[in-house]
Amino acid sequence: MVDGIQGLRQTSPAFSARIAVELNTSCPNIKGSPPSGYSFSSLTPLIEVLFKAFKEDPSLTIGLKLPPYVYGDQYDQVISGLQGLVMGDATPIAYLACTNTLGNSLLLDDNLGFAVPTGLGGLGGDSLHALALGNVFNFKQRLSKAKGLENTKIIGIGGVTSKEAVKRMRTAGADVTGSATLFGKLGVHAFKVLGEE
């Protein structure tokens, strides 16, 4: 897959800068296995592939989408794992996207039936916002003190559905914000609602 992405990037220099590889470590889509982001060591084989591609082409932007973490050791394990990737003064991981949905959430519709066909799904949007802010804040604090990781950017995601939510994400430490829920509802009009230039 990485070879295919790199081949596409080579088709045009202007196009190349707009393509990044984001490894989603959060979605629980392997039956019987937790999301890989909860066990950073399980990501090693995948990260080694990305690491090799970065060594061959340092212009490749690589990011990790992380699951929601709820206690300090989880953040520390990610930071420790990232520090193991530092080459010289930097890491090939350019950014962390904090935070993806929280699994095992049950939403019921007004008739008390399942709101999603599978019953259980991922909690996102406004309901996840406070937890997402905490993840952004915790990672920003830790990255700023971790040698070689100081320049790693944070994309704040999770409940960014208003201008105020954008401000909260920026205050917590996000360099950039993203909004899947609002974009899914409103399309490109979401950018006007968020007030981003």
Secondary structure as UniProt FT lines:
FT   HELIX           2..9
FT   TURN            10..11
FT   HELIX           13..16
FT   TURN            17..18
FT   STRAND          20..24
FT   TURN            31..32
FT   HELIX           36..38
FT   HELIX           40..43
FT   HELIX           44..56
FT   TURN            58..59
FT   STRAND          61..65
FT   HELIX           72..83
FT   TURN            84..85
FT   TURN            88..89
FT   STRAND          93..98
FT   STRAND          102..106
FT   TURN            110..111
FT   TURN            117..118
FT   STRAND          120..123
FT   HELIX           125..128
FT   HELIX           129..145
FT   TURN            147..151
FT   STRAND          153..156
FT   HELIX           163..172
FT   STRAND          176..177
FT   HELIX           180..186
FT   TURN            187..188
FT   HELIX           189..194
//
